[in-house]
Amino acid sequence: MKRLVVPLVAAGLAFGAVVLATDGGNGREAGDSELEASSSGREVFERLGCGSCHHLSAAGSSGQIGPDLDLKLTDHTSASLTAKILAPGETSMMPQDFGARTSDAELRALVRFLLAASPS
């Protein structure tokens, strides 16, 4: 039994090191601060108040003012969604200042969350 314990502990430590080194595969880009990295996309969605206007099942939001994101997210790529968030258009009711209210890392996390929430 003792002969199995050491290799199992070593394997567990190696696995832990890989998970930490790769950030568990969550796609965090190098250079993100720890504070920014701790913000999940859902947290950013909630902090910005997106759910008060948009319905999104993955966030448990039921806003009725903006487009239903469960339906609209299938139309977007990462680039198009980022562009829509940063420059929604002058006729849009969506706030025009999200670029100033979020860091680059928070914006990336928000876009990743939204695309992952898409039922496509």
C-alpha positions as CSV (number, residue, x, y, z in Angstrom):
1,M,0.0,0.0,0.0
2,K,2.8,2.4,0.9
3,R,4.3,1.9,-2.6
4,L,1.2,3.3,-4.1
5,V,0.9,6.3,-1.9
6,V,4.0,8.1,-3.1
7,P,3.3,7.8,-6.8
8,L,-0.3,8.9,-6.3
9,V,0.7,11.9,-4.2
10,A,3.3,12.8,-6.9
11,A,0.7,12.5,-9.6
12,G,-1.7,14.7,-7.7
13,L,0.9,17.4,-7.2
14,A,1.9,17.2,-10.9
15,F,-1.8,17.6,-11.9
16,G,-2.2,20.5,-9.5
17,A,0.8,22.2,-11.0
18,V,-0.5,21.8,-14.5
19,V,-3.9,23.2,-13.5
20,L,-2.3,26.2,-11.8
21,A,0.1,26.8,-14.7
22,T,-2.6,26.7,-17.3
23,D,-5.2,28.5,-15.1
24,G,-7.5,25.5,-15.4
25,G,-8.1,26.1,-19.0
26,N,-10.4,29.1,-18.5
27,G,-8.7,31.1,-21.2
28,R,-7.2,33.9,-19.1
29,E,-4.7,35.8,-21.1
30,A,-1.2,36.5,-19.8
31,G,-0.9,39.9,-18.2
32,D,-4.3,39.9,-16.6
33,S,-4.0,41.1,-13.0
34,E,-5.2,38.8,-10.3
35,L,-7.9,41.2,-9.4
36,E,-9.2,41.3,-13.0
37,A,-8.8,37.6,-13.4
38,S,-11.0,36.9,-10.4
39,S,-13.9,38.7,-12.1
40,S,-16.0,36.1,-13.9
41,G,-18.0,37.2,-16.9
42,R,-21.2,36.6,-15.0
43,E,-20.0,38.9,-12.2
44,V,-19.3,41.6,-14.8
45,F,-22.7,41.1,-16.3
46,E,-24.3,41.5,-12.9
47,R,-22.1,44.5,-11.9
48,L,-22.9,46.4,-15.1
49,G,-26.6,45.7,-14.6
50,C,-27.0,44.0,-17.9
51,G,-29.7,41.7,-16.5
52,S,-32.0,44.7,-15.7
53,C,-32.5,45.2,-19.5
54,H,-31.6,41.8,-21.0
55,H,-33.1,38.3,-20.5
56,L,-30.4,35.7,-20.3
57,S,-31.2,32.3,-18.8
58,A,-27.5,31.6,-17.9
59,A,-27.5,34.7,-15.6
60,G,-31.0,34.2,-14.3
61,S,-32.0,37.6,-15.6
62,S,-35.3,38.5,-17.0
63,G,-34.9,42.1,-18.3
64,Q,-37.4,43.1,-21.0
65,I,-36.0,46.4,-22.3
66,G,-33.1,45.2,-24.5
67,P,-32.9,42.2,-26.8
68,D,-33.4,38.7,-25.4
69,L,-29.8,37.5,-25.3
70,D,-30.8,33.9,-25.4
71,L,-32.0,34.6,-28.9
72,K,-29.5,37.3,-30.1
73,L,-26.2,35.8,-28.9
74,T,-26.3,33.1,-31.6
75,D,-25.7,35.9,-34.2
76,H,-22.4,37.0,-32.6
77,T,-18.7,36.2,-32.7
78,S,-16.3,37.4,-30.0
79,A,-15.3,40.3,-32.2
80,S,-18.9,41.4,-33.1
81,L,-20.1,41.1,-29.6
82,T,-17.2,43.1,-28.2
83,A,-17.8,45.8,-30.8
84,K,-21.6,45.9,-29.9
85,I,-20.8,46.2,-26.2
86,L,-18.2,49.0,-26.8
87,A,-20.1,50.9,-29.5
88,P,-23.8,49.9,-29.3
89,G,-24.8,52.8,-31.7
90,E,-26.3,56.2,-31.1
91,T,-29.9,55.0,-31.4
92,S,-29.4,52.2,-28.9
93,M,-30.7,52.5,-25.4
94,M,-27.7,50.5,-24.2
95,P,-25.1,52.7,-22.3
96,Q,-22.3,54.0,-24.4
97,D,-19.7,53.9,-21.7
98,F,-19.0,50.2,-21.1
99,G,-15.5,50.5,-22.4
100,A,-14.7,53.1,-19.7
101,R,-16.5,51.1,-17.0
102,T,-14.7,47.8,-17.6
103,S,-11.1,46.7,-17.9
104,D,-9.9,44.8,-21.0
105,A,-9.8,41.6,-18.9
106,E,-13.4,42.2,-17.6
107,L,-14.6,42.8,-21.1
108,R,-13.0,39.6,-22.3
109,A,-14.5,37.7,-19.4
110,L,-17.9,39.1,-20.2
111,V,-17.7,38.2,-23.8
112,R,-16.5,34.7,-23.0
113,F,-19.4,34.3,-20.6
114,L,-22.0,35.6,-23.1
115,L,-20.8,33.4,-25.9
116,A,-20.7,30.3,-23.6
117,A,-24.2,31.1,-22.5
118,S,-25.4,31.2,-26.1
119,P,-27.7,28.2,-26.8
120,S,-26.1,27.7,-30.3
